[in-house]
Amino acid sequence: MATGSLKNILDTAVTRGVTEARARIFGHILNPTGQRSPHKLLRKKLIGEKVAEWYPHDIMKDDPLIMARREQERLSKLEMLKRRGKGPPKKGQGKQAAKRKKN
């Protein structure tokens, strides 16, 4: 009986040593108890606030003068396109409406 228990103790010690060595070699985290660990979350890419802090602040979005100038440029370009007949069609007169009328 004593030799059987000694063999079991040696087996568990050897397997534990092998798993520890494997973890050290391949960079894995040991979790013999099976408890939840934050390791998986910490390996993920940063999202949200941390990523937003990394990039510089864009003043173009906050300045109302710049936004008004952009909107004015967009409207003037749209007006030029309309005068040439290249503007967007009225609602219900686009490609899909033309296809439906043919059928």
KOLGU-4560 file (N, C-alpha, C; in nm, 3 decimals, padded with zeros to 5 digits):
<recs>
<n_xx: 00.082 n_yy: -00.119 n_zz: 00.000 ca_xx: 00.000 ca_yy: 00.000 ca_zz: 00.000 c_xx: 00.086 c_yy: 00.126 c_zz: 00.000 mol: A seq: 1 type: MET>
<n_xx: 00.195 n_yy: 00.124 n_zz: 00.075 ca_xx: 00.278 ca_yy: 00.242 ca_zz: 00.088 c_xx: 00.344 c_yy: 00.276 c_zz: -00.046 mol: A seq: 2 type: ALA>
<n_xx: 00.380 n_yy: 00.176 n_zz: -00.125 ca_xx: 00.446 ca_yy: 00.203 ca_zz: -00.252 c_xx: 00.348 c_yy: 00.263 c_zz: -00.352 mol: A seq: 3 type: THR>
<n_xx: 00.221 n_yy: 00.223 n_zz: -00.346 ca_xx: 00.120 ca_yy: 00.277 ca_zz: -00.437 c_xx: 00.097 c_yy: 00.425 c_zz: -00.412 mol: A seq: 4 type: GLY>
<n_xx: 00.089 n_yy: 00.464 n_zz: -00.286 ca_xx: 00.065 ca_yy: 00.605 ca_zz: -00.254 c_xx: 00.189 c_yy: 00.689 c_zz: -00.287 mol: A seq: 5 type: SER>
<n_xx: 00.307 n_yy: 00.630 n_zz: -00.265 ca_xx: 00.429 ca_yy: 00.701 ca_zz: -00.300 c_xx: 00.438 c_yy: 00.724 c_zz: -00.451 mol: A seq: 6 type: LEU>
<n_xx: 00.393 n_yy: 00.624 n_zz: -00.527 ca_xx: 00.393 ca_yy: 00.636 ca_zz: -00.673 c_xx: 00.296 c_yy: 00.746 c_zz: -00.717 mol: A seq: 7 type: LYS>
<n_xx: 00.180 n_yy: 00.753 n_zz: -00.654 ca_xx: 00.083 ca_yy: 00.858 ca_zz: -00.686 c_xx: 00.139 c_yy: 00.996 c_zz: -00.655 mol: A seq: 8 type: ASN>
<n_xx: 00.206 n_yy: 01.008 n_zz: -00.542 ca_xx: 00.264 ca_yy: 01.137 ca_zz: -00.504 c_xx: 00.370 c_yy: 01.179 c_zz: -00.605 mol: A seq: 9 type: ILE>
<n_xx: 00.454 n_yy: 01.082 n_zz: -00.645 ca_xx: 00.557 ca_yy: 01.113 ca_zz: -00.745 c_xx: 00.495 c_yy: 01.151 c_zz: -00.879 mol: A seq: 10 type: LEU>
<n_xx: 00.391 n_yy: 01.079 n_zz: -00.919 ca_xx: 00.324 ca_yy: 01.109 ca_zz: -01.046 c_xx: 00.268 c_yy: 01.251 c_zz: -01.046 mol: A seq: 11 type: ASP>
<n_xx: 00.200 n_yy: 01.290 n_zz: -00.938 ca_xx: 00.143 ca_yy: 01.425 ca_zz: -00.933 c_xx: 00.253 c_yy: 01.530 c_zz: -00.932 mol: A seq: 12 type: THR>
<n_xx: 00.364 n_yy: 01.502 n_zz: -00.861 ca_xx: 00.475 ca_yy: 01.599 ca_zz: -00.857 c_xx: 00.538 c_yy: 01.614 c_zz: -00.994 mol: A seq: 13 type: ALA>
<n_xx: 00.553 n_yy: 01.503 n_zz: -01.064 ca_xx: 00.614 ca_yy: 01.508 ca_zz: -01.198 c_xx: 00.523 c_yy: 01.583 c_zz: -01.295 mol: A seq: 14 type: VAL>
<n_xx: 00.395 n_yy: 01.553 n_zz: -01.294 ca_xx: 00.304 ca_yy: 01.621 ca_zz: -01.386 c_xx: 00.294 c_yy: 01.770 c_zz: -01.355 mol: A seq: 15 type: THR>
<n_xx: 00.296 n_yy: 01.802 n_zz: -01.226 ca_xx: 00.293 ca_yy: 01.945 ca_zz: -01.188 c_xx: 00.419 c_yy: 02.014 c_zz: -01.238 mol: A seq: 16 type: ARG>
<n_xx: 00.534 n_yy: 01.949 n_zz: -01.220 ca_xx: 00.661 ca_yy: 02.007 ca_zz: -01.268 c_xx: 00.662 c_yy: 02.025 c_zz: -01.419 mol: A seq: 17 type: GLY>
<n_xx: 00.609 n_yy: 01.926 n_zz: -01.489 ca_xx: 00.605 ca_yy: 01.934 ca_zz: -01.635 c_xx: 00.514 c_yy: 02.047 c_zz: -01.680 mol: A seq: 18 type: VAL>
<n_xx: 00.397 n_yy: 02.061 n_zz: -01.617 ca_xx: 00.306 ca_yy: 02.169 ca_zz: -01.657 c_xx: 00.365 c_yy: 02.306 c_zz: -01.624 mol: A seq: 19 type: THR>
<n_xx: 00.436 n_yy: 02.318 n_zz: -01.511 ca_xx: 00.500 ca_yy: 02.445 ca_zz: -01.479 c_xx: 00.609 c_yy: 02.478 c_zz: -01.579 mol: A seq: 20 type: GLU>
<n_xx: 00.687 n_yy: 02.378 n_zz: -01.616 ca_xx: 00.794 ca_yy: 02.400 ca_zz: -01.714 c_xx: 00.734 c_yy: 02.439 c_zz: -01.849 mol: A seq: 21 type: ALA>
<n_xx: 00.627 n_yy: 02.372 n_zz: -01.889 ca_xx: 00.560 ca_yy: 02.403 ca_zz: -02.016 c_xx: 00.507 c_yy: 02.547 c_zz: -02.015 mol: A seq: 22 type: ARG>
<n_xx: 00.449 n_yy: 02.587 n_zz: -01.902 ca_xx: 00.397 ca_yy: 02.723 ca_zz: -01.891 c_xx: 00.509 c_yy: 02.826 c_zz: -01.900 mol: A seq: 23 type: ALA>
<n_xx: 00.622 n_yy: 02.798 n_zz: -01.836 ca_xx: 00.735 ca_yy: 02.891 ca_zz: -01.842 c_xx: 00.791 c_yy: 02.901 c_zz: -01.984 mol: A seq: 24 type: ARG>
<n_xx: 00.801 n_yy: 02.787 n_zz: -02.052 ca_xx: 00.859 ca_yy: 02.785 ca_zz: -02.186 c_xx: 00.770 c_yy: 02.858 c_zz: -02.285 mol: A seq: 25 type: ILE>
<n_xx: 00.641 n_yy: 02.829 n_zz: -02.283 ca_xx: 00.550 ca_yy: 02.885 ca_zz: -02.383 c_xx: 00.481 c_yy: 03.014 c_zz: -02.338 mol: A seq: 26 type: PHE>
<n_xx: 00.510 n_yy: 03.061 n_zz: -02.218 ca_xx: 00.454 ca_yy: 03.187 ca_zz: -02.172 c_xx: 00.308 c_yy: 03.180 c_zz: -02.133 mol: A seq: 27 type: GLY>
<n_xx: 00.263 n_yy: 03.064 n_zz: -02.090 ca_xx: 00.124 ca_yy: 03.049 ca_zz: -02.047 c_xx: 00.110 c_yy: 03.083 c_zz: -01.899 mol: A seq: 28 type: HIS>
<n_xx: -00.012 n_yy: 03.106 n_zz: -01.858 ca_xx: -00.042 ca_yy: 03.134 ca_zz: -01.718 c_xx: -00.101 c_yy: 03.008 c_zz: -01.656 mol: A seq: 29 type: ILE>
<n_xx: -00.044 n_yy: 02.967 n_zz: -01.543 ca_xx: -00.096 ca_yy: 02.848 ca_zz: -01.474 c_xx: -00.219 c_yy: 02.886 c_zz: -01.393 mol: A seq: 30 type: LEU>
<n_xx: -00.319 n_yy: 02.800 n_zz: -01.399 ca_xx: -00.440 ca_yy: 02.821 ca_zz: -01.321 c_xx: -00.487 c_yy: 02.685 c_zz: -01.271 mol: A seq: 31 type: ASN>
<n_xx: -00.417 n_yy: 02.627 n_zz: -01.172 ca_xx: -00.451 ca_yy: 02.492 ca_zz: -01.128 c_xx: -00.586 c_yy: 02.484 c_zz: -01.057 mol: A seq: 32 type: PRO>
<n_xx: -00.630 n_yy: 02.594 n_zz: -00.993 ca_xx: -00.757 ca_yy: 02.589 ca_zz: -00.921 c_xx: -00.876 c_yy: 02.612 c_zz: -01.013 mol: A seq: 33 type: THR>
<n_xx: -00.852 n_yy: 02.666 n_zz: -01.131 ca_xx: -00.961 ca_yy: 02.688 ca_zz: -01.226 c_xx: -01.043 c_yy: 02.813 c_zz: -01.196 mol: A seq: 34 type: GLY>
<n_xx: -00.991 n_yy: 02.903 n_zz: -01.113 ca_xx: -01.065 ca_yy: 03.026 ca_zz: -01.082 c_xx: -01.057 c_yy: 03.123 c_zz: -01.200 mol: A seq: 35 type: GLN>
<n_xx: -01.156 n_yy: 03.213 n_zz: -01.208 ca_xx: -01.157 ca_yy: 03.312 ca_zz: -01.314 c_xx: -01.042 c_yy: 03.411 c_zz: -01.294 mol: A seq: 36 type: ARG>
<n_xx: -00.978 n_yy: 03.444 n_zz: -01.403 ca_xx: -00.862 ca_yy: 03.530 ca_zz: -01.396 c_xx: -00.880 c_yy: 03.647 c_zz: -01.493 mol: A seq: 37 type: SER>
<n_xx: -00.829 n_yy: 03.766 n_zz: -01.458 ca_xx: -00.840 ca_yy: 03.879 ca_zz: -01.551 c_xx: -00.736 c_yy: 03.874 c_zz: -01.663 mol: A seq: 38 type: PRO>
<n_xx: -00.656 n_yy: 03.770 n_zz: -01.668 ca_xx: -00.548 ca_yy: 03.762 ca_zz: -01.766 c_xx: -00.601 c_yy: 03.771 c_zz: -01.908 mol: A seq: 39 type: HIS>
<n_xx: -00.714 n_yy: 03.706 n_zz: -01.937 ca_xx: -00.771 ca_yy: 03.706 ca_zz: -02.071 c_xx: -00.815 c_yy: 03.847 c_zz: -02.110 mol: A seq: 40 type: LYS>
<n_xx: -00.872 n_yy: 03.919 n_zz: -02.015 ca_xx: -00.915 ca_yy: 04.056 ca_zz: -02.043 c_xx: -00.797 c_yy: 04.149 c_zz: -02.064 mol: A seq: 41 type: LEU>
<n_xx: -00.690 n_yy: 04.127 n_zz: -01.987 ca_xx: -00.575 ca_yy: 04.215 ca_zz: -01.997 c_xx: -00.497 c_yy: 04.193 c_zz: -02.127 mol: A seq: 42 type: LEU>
<n_xx: -00.513 n_yy: 04.078 n_zz: -02.190 ca_xx: -00.444 ca_yy: 04.052 ca_zz: -02.316 c_xx: -00.515 c_yy: 04.118 c_zz: -02.434 mol: A seq: 43 type: ARG>
<n_xx: -00.643 n_yy: 04.152 n_zz: -02.418 ca_xx: -00.719 ca_yy: 04.209 ca_zz: -02.529 c_xx: -00.668 c_yy: 04.347 c_zz: -02.566 mol: A seq: 44 type: LYS>
<n_xx: -00.701 n_yy: 04.389 n_zz: -02.687 ca_xx: -00.663 ca_yy: 04.522 ca_zz: -02.731 c_xx: -00.742 c_yy: 04.626 c_zz: -02.651 mol: A seq: 45 type: LYS>
<n_xx: -00.680 n_yy: 04.740 n_zz: -02.630 ca_xx: -00.747 ca_yy: 04.847 ca_zz: -02.558 c_xx: -00.857 c_yy: 04.908 c_zz: -02.644 mol: A seq: 46 type: LEU>
<n_xx: -00.972 n_yy: 04.932 n_zz: -02.582 ca_xx: -01.082 ca_yy: 04.993 ca_zz: -02.655 c_xx: -01.139 c_yy: 05.107 c_zz: -02.574 mol: A seq: 47 type: ILE>
<n_xx: -01.213 n_yy: 05.192 n_zz: -02.638 ca_xx: -01.286 ca_yy: 05.296 ca_zz: -02.567 c_xx: -01.200 c_yy: 05.412 c_zz: -02.526 mol: A seq: 48 type: GLY>
<n_xx: -01.207 n_yy: 05.448 n_zz: -02.400 ca_xx: -01.144 ca_yy: 05.568 ca_zz: -02.349 c_xx: -00.991 c_yy: 05.566 c_zz: -02.364 mol: A seq: 49 type: GLU>
<n_xx: -00.929 n_yy: 05.451 n_zz: -02.340 ca_xx: -00.784 ca_yy: 05.443 ca_zz: -02.350 c_xx: -00.738 c_yy: 05.473 c_zz: -02.493 mol: A seq: 50 type: LYS>
<n_xx: -00.809 n_yy: 05.421 n_zz: -02.591 ca_xx: -00.773 ca_yy: 05.446 ca_zz: -02.730 c_xx: -00.799 c_yy: 05.592 c_zz: -02.765 mol: A seq: 51 type: VAL>
<n_xx: -00.911 n_yy: 05.646 n_zz: -02.718 ca_xx: -00.944 ca_yy: 05.785 ca_zz: -02.747 c_xx: -00.841 c_yy: 05.881 c_zz: -02.686 mol: A seq: 52 type: ALA>
<n_xx: -00.787 n_yy: 05.847 n_zz: -02.570 ca_xx: -00.686 ca_yy: 05.932 ca_zz: -02.508 c_xx: -00.556 c_yy: 05.933 c_zz: -02.588 mol: A seq: 53 type: GLU>
<n_xx: -00.531 n_yy: 05.828 n_zz: -02.661 ca_xx: -00.405 ca_yy: 05.815 ca_zz: -02.733 c_xx: -00.396 c_yy: 05.916 c_zz: -02.848 mol: A seq: 54 type: TRP>
<n_xx: -00.508 n_yy: 05.941 n_zz: -02.917 ca_xx: -00.508 ca_yy: 06.028 ca_zz: -03.032 c_xx: -00.528 c_yy: 06.173 c_zz: -02.991 mol: A seq: 55 type: TYR>
<n_xx: -00.467 n_yy: 06.268 n_zz: -03.062 ca_xx: -00.483 ca_yy: 06.409 ca_zz: -03.025 c_xx: -00.626 c_yy: 06.456 c_zz: -03.051 mol: A seq: 56 type: PRO>
<n_xx: -00.664 n_yy: 06.560 n_zz: -02.980 ca_xx: -00.799 ca_yy: 06.615 ca_zz: -02.991 c_xx: -00.814 c_yy: 06.688 c_zz: -03.125 mol: A seq: 57 type: HIS>
<n_xx: -00.925 n_yy: 06.667 n_zz: -03.193 ca_xx: -00.952 ca_yy: 06.729 ca_zz: -03.323 c_xx: -01.031 c_yy: 06.858 c_zz: -03.302 mol: A seq: 58 type: ASP>
<n_xx: -00.966 n_yy: 06.971 n_zz: -03.324 ca_xx: -01.035 ca_yy: 07.099 ca_zz: -03.302 c_xx: -01.130 c_yy: 07.131 c_zz: -03.415 mol: A seq: 59 type: ILE>
<n_xx: -01.116 n_yy: 07.062 n_zz: -03.529 ca_xx: -01.204 ca_yy: 07.089 ca_zz: -03.643 c_xx: -01.350 c_yy: 07.062 c_zz: -03.607 mol: A seq: 60 type: MET>
<n_xx: -01.375 n_yy: 06.963 n_zz: -03.524 ca_xx: -01.513 ca_yy: 06.926 ca_zz: -03.490 c_xx: -01.575 c_yy: 07.022 c_zz: -03.389 mol: A seq: 61 type: LYS>
<n_xx: -01.492 n_yy: 07.088 n_zz: -03.309 ca_xx: -01.543 ca_yy: 07.176 ca_zz: -03.204 c_xx: -01.563 c_yy: 07.320 c_zz: -03.249 mol: A seq: 62 type: ASP>
<n_xx: -01.490 n_yy: 07.364 n_zz: -03.351 ca_xx: -01.496 ca_yy: 07.504 ca_zz: -03.392 c_xx: -01.617 c_yy: 07.527 c_zz: -03.482 mol: A seq: 63 type: ASP>
<n_xx: -01.716 n_yy: 07.607 n_zz: -03.440 ca_xx: -01.836 ca_yy: 07.628 ca_zz: -03.522 c_xx: -01.805 c_yy: 07.705 c_zz: -03.651 mol: A seq: 64 type: PRO>
<n_xx: -01.701 n_yy: 07.789 n_zz: -03.652 ca_xx: -01.669 ca_yy: 07.862 ca_zz: -03.775 c_xx: -01.619 c_yy: 07.768 c_zz: -03.885 mol: A seq: 65 type: LEU>
<n_xx: -01.537 n_yy: 07.672 n_zz: -03.846 ca_xx: -01.486 ca_yy: 07.575 ca_zz: -03.944 c_xx: -01.601 c_yy: 07.488 c_zz: -03.995 mol: A seq: 66 type: ILE>
<n_xx: -01.687 n_yy: 07.445 n_zz: -03.906 ca_xx: -01.800 ca_yy: 07.362 ca_zz: -03.947 c_xx: -01.894 c_yy: 07.440 c_zz: -04.039 mol: A seq: 67 type: MET>
<n_xx: -01.919 n_yy: 07.568 n_zz: -04.008 ca_xx: -02.007 ca_yy: 07.650 ca_zz: -04.092 c_xx: -01.945 c_yy: 07.670 c_zz: -04.229 mol: A seq: 68 type: ALA>
<n_xx: -01.813 n_yy: 07.691 n_zz: -04.235 ca_xx: -01.745 ca_yy: 07.708 ca_zz: -04.364 c_xx: -01.755 c_yy: 07.581 c_zz: -04.447 mol: A seq: 69 type: ARG>
<n_xx: -01.735 n_yy: 07.467 n_zz: -04.383 ca_xx: -01.747 ca_yy: 07.338 ca_zz: -04.456 c_xx: -01.888 c_yy: 07.318 c_zz: -04.510 mol: A seq: 70 type: ARG>
<n_xx: -01.987 n_yy: 07.350 n_zz: -04.428 ca_xx: -02.126 ca_yy: 07.334 ca_zz: -04.471 c_xx: -02.156 c_yy: 07.429 c_zz: -04.587 mol: A seq: 71 type: GLU>
<n_xx: -02.104 n_yy: 07.551 n_zz: -04.580 ca_xx: -02.125 ca_yy: 07.648 ca_zz: -04.688 c_xx: -02.059 c_yy: 07.599 c_zz: -04.818 mol: A seq: 72 type: GLN>
<n_xx: -01.937 n_yy: 07.542 n_zz: -04.807 ca_xx: -01.871 ca_yy: 07.486 ca_zz: -04.925 c_xx: -01.951 c_yy: 07.371 c_zz: -04.984 mol: A seq: 73 type: GLU>
<n_xx: -02.005 n_yy: 07.287 n_zz: -04.897 ca_xx: -02.085 ca_yy: 07.173 ca_zz: -04.945 c_xx: -02.210 c_yy: 07.222 c_zz: -05.019 mol: A seq: 74 type: ARG>
<n_xx: -02.276 n_yy: 07.320 n_zz: -04.961 ca_xx: -02.398 ca_yy: 07.372 ca_zz: -05.025 c_xx: -02.368 c_yy: 07.441 c_zz: -05.157 mol: A seq: 75 type: LEU>
<n_xx: -02.256 n_yy: 07.516 n_zz: -05.163 ca_xx: -02.224 ca_yy: 07.584 ca_zz: -05.289 c_xx: -02.187 c_yy: 07.482 c_zz: -05.397 mol: A seq: 76 type: SER>
<n_xx: -02.117 n_yy: 07.377 n_zz: -05.360 ca_xx: -02.083 ca_yy: 07.272 ca_zz: -05.457 c_xx: -02.209 c_yy: 07.202 c_zz: -05.506 mol: A seq: 77 type: LYS>
<n_xx: -02.302 n_yy: 07.176 n_zz: -05.415 ca_xx: -02.428 ca_yy: 07.112 ca_zz: -05.452 c_xx: -02.508 c_yy: 07.202 c_zz: -05.546 mol: A seq: 78 type: LEU>
<n_xx: -02.506 n_yy: 07.330 n_zz: -05.520 ca_xx: -02.577 ca_yy: 07.425 ca_zz: -05.607 c_xx: -02.518 c_yy: 07.426 c_zz: -05.747 mol: A seq: 79 type: GLU>
<n_xx: -02.382 n_yy: 07.424 n_zz: -05.756 ca_xx: -02.317 ca_yy: 07.419 ca_zz: -05.888 c_xx: -02.356 c_yy: 07.292 c_zz: -05.963 mol: A seq: 80 type: MET>
<n_xx: -02.359 n_yy: 07.179 n_zz: -05.892 ca_xx: -02.396 ca_yy: 07.052 ca_zz: -05.956 c_xx: -02.541 c_yy: 07.055 c_zz: -06.004 mol: A seq: 81 type: LEU>
<n_xx: -02.630 n_yy: 07.115 n_zz: -05.926 ca_xx: -02.771 ca_yy: 07.124 ca_zz: -05.965 c_xx: -02.788 c_yy: 07.209 c_zz: -06.090 mol: A seq: 82 type: LYS>
<n_xx: -02.712 n_yy: 07.320 n_zz: -06.099 ca_xx: -02.721 ca_yy: 07.405 ca_zz: -06.217 c_xx: -02.678 c_yy: 07.332 c_zz: -06.344 mol: A seq: 83 type: ARG>
<n_xx: -02.582 n_yy: 07.241 n_zz: -06.329 ca_xx: -02.536 ca_yy: 07.163 ca_zz: -06.444 c_xx: -02.621 c_yy: 07.040 c_zz: -06.470 mol: A seq: 84 type: ARG>
<n_xx: -02.717 n_yy: 07.016 n_zz: -06.381 ca_xx: -02.803 ca_yy: 06.898 ca_zz: -06.397 c_xx: -02.742 c_yy: 06.771 c_zz: -06.342 mol: A seq: 85 type: GLY>
<n_xx: -02.643 n_yy: 06.782 n_zz: -06.256 ca_xx: -02.574 ca_yy: 06.665 ca_zz: -06.202 c_xx: -02.607 c_yy: 06.642 c_zz: -06.055 mol: A seq: 86 type: LYS>
<n_xx: -02.700 n_yy: 06.714 n_zz: -05.999 ca_xx: -02.734 ca_yy: 06.700 ca_zz: -05.857 c_xx: -02.811 c_yy: 06.573 c_zz: -05.830 mol: A seq: 87 type: GLY>
<n_xx: -02.839 n_yy: 06.547 n_zz: -05.705 ca_xx: -02.915 ca_yy: 06.426 ca_zz: -05.671 c_xx: -03.060 c_yy: 06.438 c_zz: -05.718 mol: A seq: 88 type: PRO>
<n_xx: -03.122 n_yy: 06.328 n_zz: -05.759 ca_xx: -03.261 ca_yy: 06.334 ca_zz: -05.805 c_xx: -03.357 c_yy: 06.355 c_zz: -05.689 mol: A seq: 89 type: PRO>
<n_xx: -03.478 n_yy: 06.399 n_zz: -05.720 ca_xx: -03.579 ca_yy: 06.415 ca_zz: -05.618 c_xx: -03.617 c_yy: 06.277 c_zz: -05.567 mol: A seq: 90 type: LYS>
<n_xx: -03.677 n_yy: 06.274 n_zz: -05.449 ca_xx: -03.715 ca_yy: 06.147 ca_zz: -05.389 c_xx: -03.817 c_yy: 06.077 c_zz: -05.478 mol: A seq: 91 type: LYS>
<n_xx: -03.791 n_yy: 05.949 n_zz: -05.506 ca_xx: -03.882 ca_yy: 05.870 ca_zz: -05.589 c_xx: -03.854 c_yy: 05.881 c_zz: -05.737 mol: A seq: 92 type: GLY>
<n_xx: -03.743 n_yy: 05.943 n_zz: -05.776 ca_xx: -03.711 ca_yy: 05.955 ca_zz: -05.918 c_xx: -03.570 c_yy: 05.903 c_zz: -05.948 mol: A seq: 93 type: GLN>
<n_xx: -03.516 n_yy: 05.819 n_zz: -05.862 ca_xx: -03.381 ca_yy: 05.766 ca_zz: -05.880 c_xx: -03.380 c_yy: 05.642 c_zz: -05.968 mol: A seq: 94 type: GLY>
<n_xx: -03.270 n_yy: 05.568 n_zz: -05.962 ca_xx: -03.252 ca_yy: 05.449 ca_zz: -06.045 c_xx: -03.356 c_yy: 05.342 c_zz: -06.014 mol: A seq: 95 type: LYS>
<n_xx: -03.380 n_yy: 05.318 n_zz: -05.887 ca_xx: -03.476 ca_yy: 05.213 ca_zz: -05.850 c_xx: -03.616 c_yy: 05.245 c_zz: -05.899 mol: A seq: 96 type: GLN>
<n_xx: -03.657 n_yy: 05.371 n_zz: -05.891 ca_xx: -03.789 ca_yy: 05.410 ca_zz: -05.937 c_xx: -03.799 c_yy: 05.393 c_zz: -06.089 mol: A seq: 97 type: ALA>
<n_xx: -03.692 n_yy: 05.425 n_zz: -06.160 ca_xx: -03.692 ca_yy: 05.409 ca_zz: -06.304 c_xx: -03.702 c_yy: 05.261 c_zz: -06.342 mol: A seq: 98 type: ALA>
<n_xx: -03.638 n_yy: 05.174 n_zz: -06.267 ca_xx: -03.646 ca_yy: 05.030 ca_zz: -06.294 c_xx: -03.787 c_yy: 04.979 c_zz: -06.271 mol: A seq: 99 type: LYS>
<n_xx: -03.852 n_yy: 05.030 n_zz: -06.164 ca_xx: -03.989 ca_yy: 04.984 ca_zz: -06.136 c_xx: -04.087 c_yy: 05.028 c_zz: -06.243 mol: A seq: 100 type: ARG>
<n_xx: -04.065 n_yy: 05.146 n_zz: -06.299 ca_xx: -04.156 ca_yy: 05.198 ca_zz: -06.402 c_xx: -04.147 c_yy: 05.115 c_zz: -06.530 mol: A seq: 101 type: LYS>
<n_xx: -04.025 n_yy: 05.061 n_zz: -06.561 ca_xx: -04.007 ca_yy: 04.982 ca_zz: -06.681 c_xx: -04.082 c_yy: 04.850 c_zz: -06.675 mol: A seq: 102 type: LYS>
<n_xx: -04.092 n_yy: 04.791 n_zz: -06.557 ca_xx: -04.155 ca_yy: 04.657 ca_zz: -06.544 c_xx: -04.300 c_yy: 04.666 c_zz: -06.541 mol: A seq: 103 type: ASN>
</recs>
